[in-house]
Amino acid sequence: MPSAFSHAIVAIAIGKVLEPKRTPWWYWALGAGLSTAPDLDVIGFHFGVHYGDVMGHRGFTHSILFAALLAGLVTLAFIGQSRISCWRLFLYLFLAIASHGFLDAMTNGGLGVAFFSPFTNSRYFFPFHPIMVSPIGAGRFFSLKGLAIIRSEALWLWIPSAVIFLGSTFFRALRKGEPQSAES
């Protein structure tokens, strides 16, 4: 898995593309926080859940269904808190959560991701997996190997996310300068 930092950075880039006009602070916090939620499945290790089980690491909590359910529940809880449309908020949260599994499927370690759980526990990797897998647990992350992981994530996730974020910001600034037609 990429580190929690990288999952949050990618979620922020997704959020920038979908950003509503008036963006409350919690929009960013929800996207970044929920993008790391699938890794809460590691708690199962302490209760005897095996890595490859449906509820194991990269199992159900990394599935597309889980992303939709969690995004739906959180959208229901936050809708009405601002003028963000229900669908825009749901789409952002869904993509932020689902991006977790997609990023994990691009790592060079683990057993793959159960995208279609609970219907099947088959695990998948993408054919292209350039991201170094981050260890489970912060202690092992802060090491020489952790530095190599950060370098890998910076190259494959942080730089592209920055380009998307800045590109979206630039595009929005250009659009603000355009004259509006009577139909807008």
C-alpha positions as CSV (number, residue, x, y, z in Angstrom):
1,M,0.0,0.0,0.0
2,P,1.2,3.5,-0.5
3,S,1.5,5.5,2.7
4,A,-1.4,7.3,4.3
5,F,0.2,10.6,3.2
6,S,0.0,9.6,-0.4
7,H,-3.6,8.4,-0.2
8,A,-4.5,11.8,1.2
9,I,-2.5,13.7,-1.4
10,V,-4.2,11.9,-4.2
11,A,-7.6,12.5,-2.6
12,I,-6.9,16.2,-2.4
13,A,-6.0,16.3,-6.1
14,I,-9.3,14.5,-6.9
15,G,-11.1,17.0,-4.7
16,K,-9.6,19.9,-6.6
17,V,-10.9,18.6,-9.9
18,L,-14.4,18.3,-8.4
19,E,-14.2,21.3,-6.1
20,P,-17.5,23.2,-5.7
21,K,-17.5,27.1,-5.8
22,R,-17.7,27.5,-2.0
23,T,-15.6,24.8,-0.4
24,P,-15.9,24.3,3.3
25,W,-12.8,23.1,5.2
26,W,-14.5,19.7,6.0
27,Y,-14.7,18.9,2.3
28,W,-10.9,18.5,2.2
29,A,-10.7,16.9,5.6
30,L,-13.3,14.3,4.6
31,G,-11.7,13.4,1.3
32,A,-8.2,13.1,2.8
33,G,-9.3,11.2,5.9
34,L,-11.7,8.8,4.1
35,S,-9.0,8.0,1.5
36,T,-7.1,6.2,4.3
37,A,-10.2,4.5,5.8
38,P,-9.8,1.2,3.9
39,D,-6.6,0.5,5.8
40,L,-8.6,0.3,9.1
41,D,-8.8,-3.4,8.1
42,V,-5.4,-4.0,9.6
43,I,-7.1,-3.9,13.0
44,G,-8.3,-7.4,12.1
45,F,-4.8,-8.8,12.4
46,H,-5.2,-8.4,16.2
47,F,-8.4,-10.5,16.2
48,G,-7.0,-13.4,14.1
49,V,-8.3,-12.2,10.7
50,H,-5.9,-13.4,8.1
51,Y,-4.5,-11.1,5.3
52,G,-6.2,-13.1,2.5
53,D,-9.7,-13.3,4.2
54,V,-12.7,-11.3,2.9
55,M,-12.3,-9.0,5.9
56,G,-8.5,-9.2,5.8
57,H,-6.1,-6.5,4.5
58,R,-7.0,-5.3,1.1
59,G,-10.3,-7.2,1.3
60,F,-13.8,-5.8,1.6
61,T,-12.7,-2.4,2.9
62,H,-10.8,-1.9,-0.4
63,S,-13.7,-2.9,-2.6
64,I,-15.8,-0.7,-4.9
65,L,-18.9,-1.6,-2.9
66,F,-17.3,-0.4,0.4
67,A,-16.3,2.9,-1.2
68,A,-19.9,3.5,-2.4
69,L,-21.4,2.5,0.9
70,L,-19.1,4.6,3.0
71,A,-19.3,7.6,0.6
72,G,-23.1,7.3,0.7
73,L,-23.3,7.2,4.5
74,V,-20.9,10.2,4.9
75,T,-22.7,12.2,2.2
76,L,-26.0,11.6,4.1
77,A,-24.4,12.9,7.3
78,F,-22.9,16.0,5.7
79,I,-25.5,17.0,3.1
80,G,-27.2,20.2,4.2
81,Q,-24.0,21.4,5.9
82,S,-23.3,23.6,2.8
83,R,-24.4,24.2,-0.7
84,I,-22.4,21.3,-2.1
85,S,-24.7,19.1,-4.2
86,C,-25.3,15.7,-2.9
87,W,-24.0,14.1,-6.0
88,R,-20.8,16.2,-6.2
89,L,-20.0,15.3,-2.6
90,F,-20.8,11.6,-3.1
91,L,-18.7,11.5,-6.2
92,Y,-15.7,13.1,-4.5
93,L,-15.9,10.9,-1.5
94,F,-16.5,7.7,-3.5
95,L,-13.4,8.5,-5.8
96,A,-11.3,9.4,-2.7
97,I,-12.1,6.1,-1.0
98,A,-12.0,4.0,-4.2
99,S,-8.6,5.5,-5.1
100,H,-7.2,3.7,-2.2
101,G,-7.7,0.3,-3.7
102,F,-6.6,1.4,-7.1
103,L,-3.3,2.8,-5.7
104,D,-2.7,-0.4,-3.7
105,A,-3.2,-2.4,-6.9
106,M,-0.2,-0.4,-8.4
107,T,2.2,-1.4,-5.6
108,N,4.9,-4.1,-5.8
109,G,3.8,-6.1,-2.8
110,G,0.9,-7.8,-1.0
111,L,-1.7,-10.2,-2.2
112,G,-3.7,-7.8,-4.5
113,V,-7.0,-6.0,-4.0
114,A,-10.4,-7.5,-3.7
115,F,-12.2,-4.9,-5.8
116,F,-15.4,-7.0,-6.1
117,S,-15.7,-8.2,-2.5
118,P,-17.9,-9.5,-1.0
119,F,-19.1,-11.1,-4.2
120,T,-15.7,-12.6,-4.8
121,N,-12.5,-12.5,-2.8
122,S,-10.3,-12.7,-5.9
123,R,-7.4,-10.2,-5.6
124,Y,-6.0,-8.1,-8.4
125,F,-3.0,-6.1,-9.2
126,F,-2.7,-3.8,-12.2
127,P,-0.2,-4.8,-14.9
128,F,1.8,-1.7,-14.1
129,H,2.8,-1.5,-10.4
130,P,5.7,0.9,-10.0
131,I,4.9,2.1,-6.4
132,M,6.9,0.5,-3.7
133,V,4.7,-1.1,-1.1
134,S,4.7,0.7,2.3
135,P,5.1,-1.5,5.4
136,I,2.1,-1.8,7.8
137,G,3.0,0.1,10.9
138,A,4.7,3.5,11.2
139,G,7.8,2.1,13.0
140,R,9.1,0.3,9.9
141,F,8.2,3.2,7.6
142,F,10.7,5.6,9.2
143,S,13.8,3.8,8.0
144,L,16.1,3.8,5.0
145,K,13.6,1.6,3.2
146,G,11.0,4.2,4.1
147,L,13.0,6.9,2.3
148,A,13.0,4.8,-0.9
149,I,9.2,4.4,-0.5
150,I,8.8,8.2,-0.2
151,R,10.9,8.7,-3.3
152,S,8.7,6.2,-5.2
153,E,5.5,7.8,-4.0
154,A,6.8,11.3,-4.8
155,L,7.6,10.3,-8.4
156,W,4.4,8.2,-9.1
157,L,1.8,10.0,-6.9
158,W,2.8,13.3,-5.4
159,I,4.2,14.9,-8.6
160,P,1.2,13.8,-10.8
161,S,-1.2,14.9,-8.0
162,A,0.5,18.3,-7.9
163,V,0.2,18.7,-11.6
164,I,-3.5,17.8,-11.5
165,F,-4.1,20.2,-8.5
166,L,-2.2,23.1,-10.2
167,G,-3.7,22.3,-13.6
168,S,-7.2,22.4,-12.2
169,T,-6.5,25.6,-10.3
170,F,-5.1,27.2,-13.5
171,F,-8.1,26.0,-15.6
172,R,-10.6,27.4,-13.1
173,A,-8.8,30.7,-13.0
174,L,-9.0,30.9,-16.8
175,R,-12.7,30.1,-16.8
176,K,-13.3,32.8,-14.2
177,G,-11.8,35.3,-16.6
178,E,-14.1,34.2,-19.5
179,P,-17.2,36.3,-20.2
180,Q,-20.4,34.5,-19.2
181,S,-23.1,34.0,-21.9
182,A,-26.7,34.8,-21.1
183,E,-27.4,31.0,-21.0
184,S,-24.9,30.3,-18.2
